[in-house]
Amino acid sequence: MTNGWTRLLWHASRLLYAQLAWSYDLVAWVVSGGQWRAWTRVGLQALPAARVVEIAFGPGHLLRERADAGSPLIGIDRSPQMIRQAARRLRRGGHAARLVRGDVRHLPIATGRLDGVLSTFPAEFIIDPATHREVARVLAPGGVLVVIPSARLTGRGALDRLFGSLARQVALEDPLPGFRQALEAAGFNVDMGWVRLDRSEVLRVLAQRASNTPSEAAP
């Protein structure tokens, strides 16, 4: 399901979530040609109004935006560095930091409790069947998993062409072949498609939990 460039990207993302967390926003801006925040907002726009968790939330920009709009998210992340960054960002906005350190494969959430789960530009955990089963478990029937796995620059300016070439080198455009089938095997109805922005396109995955997941089906 992965190639060498994708593995390299995921290794780099692990560093950006740990030792190099201080540089996350700068690196994201560079590799996206300044489009990173717009790309992640595509995922935010697809979320339901209530009972939503963002997994691997990074510096917490979407947590802050959602809180500013009056619909706060709960955040779950393994990185203490990112939890500290996100907590500071939320406090500066006058919001409570509803953050939990945890693993998406073992979510500390009751079964069927959520209406939505969001993950933007995730690391390799997103292709793990254990992740799919766990997200299906915590979502109520009809709840949705929103994933933004990749994007591509489409602008014709010199900078867009330059940044677009860089993005291809770090595999931002890899659409994770086989991802749809893996989610369907976990009991999701999947809709995948490119969302157009002014200078780019974003791949958005909407995976709606079916009424019964495979683990709930009668033997």
C-alpha positions as CSV (number, residue, x, y, z in Angstrom):
1,M,0.0,0.0,0.0
2,T,2.9,2.3,0.5
3,N,6.0,3.2,-1.6
4,G,9.4,4.4,-0.6
5,W,8.6,8.1,-0.8
6,T,5.5,7.6,1.4
7,R,7.6,5.8,4.0
8,L,10.1,8.6,3.9
9,L,7.4,11.1,4.4
10,W,6.0,9.2,7.4
11,H,9.4,9.0,8.9
12,A,9.8,12.8,8.5
13,S,6.3,13.3,10.0
14,R,7.4,11.3,13.1
15,L,10.3,13.7,13.6
16,L,8.0,16.7,13.1
17,Y,5.7,15.4,15.8
18,A,8.6,14.9,18.2
19,Q,12.1,16.4,18.1
20,L,11.3,18.8,15.3
21,A,7.8,19.8,16.5
22,W,8.9,23.5,16.7
23,S,9.4,23.5,12.9
24,Y,6.1,21.8,11.9
25,D,4.3,24.9,10.7
26,L,7.2,26.2,8.7
27,V,7.8,22.9,7.0
28,A,4.1,22.4,6.3
29,W,4.0,25.9,4.7
30,V,7.0,25.2,2.5
31,V,5.9,21.8,1.2
32,S,2.4,23.1,0.4
33,G,3.3,26.4,-1.1
34,G,1.5,28.2,1.7
35,Q,-1.7,26.1,1.2
36,W,-1.5,23.8,4.3
37,R,-4.0,25.6,6.4
38,A,-6.5,25.8,3.5
39,W,-6.0,22.1,2.8
40,T,-6.7,21.0,6.4
41,R,-9.8,23.2,6.5
42,V,-11.4,21.0,3.8
43,G,-11.6,18.3,6.4
44,L,-13.0,20.7,9.0
45,Q,-15.8,21.7,6.7
46,A,-17.0,18.1,6.4
47,L,-17.5,17.4,10.1
48,P,-20.8,17.2,11.9
49,A,-21.7,19.7,14.5
50,A,-21.2,17.7,17.7
51,R,-19.4,14.9,19.4
52,V,-16.3,15.0,17.3
53,V,-12.6,14.1,17.9
54,E,-9.6,15.1,15.9
55,I,-6.8,12.4,16.0
56,A,-3.1,13.4,15.5
57,F,-4.1,17.1,15.7
58,G,-0.5,18.5,15.4
59,P,-0.1,22.2,16.5
60,G,-3.9,22.5,17.1
61,H,-4.9,25.0,14.4
62,L,-8.2,23.2,13.6
63,L,-8.9,22.7,17.3
64,R,-8.6,26.5,17.8
65,E,-10.7,27.3,14.7
66,R,-13.5,25.0,15.7
67,A,-13.4,26.3,19.3
68,D,-13.5,29.9,17.9
69,A,-16.7,28.9,16.0
70,G,-18.4,27.6,19.1
71,S,-18.1,23.9,18.3
72,P,-15.0,22.6,20.2
73,L,-13.2,19.4,19.3
74,I,-11.7,16.9,21.6
75,G,-8.1,16.2,20.5
76,I,-6.2,12.9,20.8
77,D,-2.5,12.7,20.0
78,R,0.5,10.7,21.0
79,S,3.0,13.5,20.9
80,P,3.6,15.5,24.2
81,Q,5.2,18.2,22.1
82,M,2.1,18.7,20.0
83,I,-0.2,18.6,23.0
84,R,1.8,21.5,24.5
85,Q,1.6,23.5,21.3
86,A,-2.1,22.9,20.9
87,A,-2.8,23.7,24.6
88,R,-1.0,27.0,24.3
89,R,-2.9,27.9,21.1
90,L,-6.3,27.1,22.7
91,R,-5.5,29.0,25.9
92,R,-4.5,32.1,23.9
93,G,-8.0,32.0,22.4
94,G,-9.6,31.7,25.8
95,H,-10.6,28.1,25.3
96,A,-10.3,25.0,27.5
97,A,-7.7,22.5,26.3
98,R,-9.7,19.3,25.7
99,L,-6.7,17.2,24.8
100,V,-5.8,13.6,25.6
101,R,-2.6,11.8,25.0
102,G,-3.4,8.4,23.5
103,D,-3.1,6.0,20.6
104,V,-5.8,5.9,17.9
105,R,-5.6,2.1,17.9
106,H,-6.9,2.2,21.6
107,L,-9.2,5.2,21.9
108,P,-10.3,6.1,25.4
109,I,-13.8,6.6,24.2
110,A,-17.0,4.6,24.8
111,T,-18.4,2.5,22.0
112,G,-20.8,4.5,19.7
113,R,-20.1,7.8,21.4
114,L,-19.0,9.9,18.5
115,D,-20.6,11.5,15.4
116,G,-17.3,12.3,13.7
117,V,-13.6,11.7,13.6
118,L,-11.1,13.9,11.7
119,S,-7.6,13.2,10.6
120,T,-5.6,15.5,8.2
121,F,-2.4,14.4,6.6
122,P,-2.0,11.4,9.0
123,A,1.0,9.2,9.5
124,E,1.0,5.4,8.8
125,F,-1.5,4.7,11.5
126,I,-4.3,5.6,9.1
127,I,-3.7,2.5,7.0
128,D,-3.7,0.1,10.0
129,P,-6.8,-2.1,10.1
130,A,-6.7,-1.8,13.9
131,T,-7.3,2.0,13.4
132,H,-10.2,1.4,11.1
133,R,-11.8,-1.0,13.6
134,E,-11.3,1.3,16.5
135,V,-12.7,4.3,14.7
136,A,-15.7,2.2,13.6
137,R,-16.2,1.2,17.2
138,V,-16.4,4.7,18.7
139,L,-18.6,6.1,15.9
140,A,-22.3,5.9,16.2
141,P,-24.2,4.4,13.2
142,G,-24.1,7.0,10.5
143,G,-21.1,8.7,12.0
144,V,-18.3,9.8,9.7
145,L,-14.5,9.5,9.5
146,V,-13.1,12.4,7.6
147,V,-9.5,12.0,6.3
148,I,-7.4,14.4,4.2
149,P,-4.5,12.1,3.0
150,S,-3.0,14.2,0.2
151,A,-3.2,17.3,-1.9
152,R,-1.7,18.8,-5.1
153,L,-0.9,22.3,-6.3
154,T,-2.6,23.2,-9.6
155,G,-1.6,26.9,-9.9
156,R,0.4,27.9,-13.0
157,G,2.7,30.5,-11.3
158,A,6.4,29.8,-11.0
159,L,6.2,29.4,-7.2
160,D,3.3,26.9,-7.5
161,R,5.2,24.9,-10.0
162,L,8.3,24.9,-7.8
163,F,6.4,23.9,-4.7
164,G,4.3,21.4,-6.6
165,S,7.5,19.7,-7.7
166,L,8.7,19.6,-4.1
167,A,5.3,18.2,-2.9
168,R,5.5,15.4,-5.5
169,Q,9.0,14.5,-4.2
170,V,7.7,14.1,-0.6
171,A,4.7,12.1,-1.8
172,L,2.0,14.5,-0.7
173,E,0.1,13.3,-3.8
174,D,0.1,9.6,-2.9
175,P,-3.6,8.7,-2.7
176,L,-3.0,5.5,-0.6
177,P,-4.0,2.8,-3.0
178,G,-6.2,0.2,-1.3
179,F,-7.4,2.6,1.4
180,R,-11.1,2.5,0.2
181,Q,-11.2,-1.3,0.3
182,A,-9.6,-1.4,3.8
183,L,-12.2,1.0,5.1
184,E,-15.0,-0.9,3.5
185,A,-13.8,-4.1,5.1
186,A,-14.1,-2.3,8.5
187,G,-17.8,-1.5,7.8
188,F,-17.6,2.0,6.2
189,N,-19.4,3.3,3.2
190,V,-16.7,5.4,1.5
191,D,-16.8,8.4,-0.8
192,M,-13.4,9.7,-2.1
193,G,-12.9,12.7,-4.3
194,W,-10.8,15.8,-5.0
195,V,-12.0,19.1,-3.7
196,R,-10.9,22.1,-5.8
197,L,-9.4,25.2,-4.2
198,D,-8.0,28.3,-6.0
199,R,-4.5,27.0,-6.5
200,S,-4.8,23.4,-5.5
201,E,-6.8,20.3,-5.1
202,V,-7.3,18.3,-1.9
203,L,-8.2,14.6,-1.7
204,R,-11.0,14.1,0.8
205,V,-12.2,10.8,2.2
206,L,-15.6,10.6,3.8
207,A,-16.1,7.2,5.4
208,Q,-19.6,6.8,6.9
209,R,-20.0,4.1,9.5
210,A,-22.7,1.6,8.4
211,S,-25.5,0.5,10.7
212,N,-23.6,-2.7,11.5
213,T,-19.9,-3.1,11.3
214,P,-18.4,-6.5,10.6
215,S,-17.7,-7.1,14.3
216,E,-21.4,-6.5,15.1
217,A,-22.8,-8.7,12.3
218,A,-24.6,-11.9,13.3
219,P,-22.5,-15.0,13.0
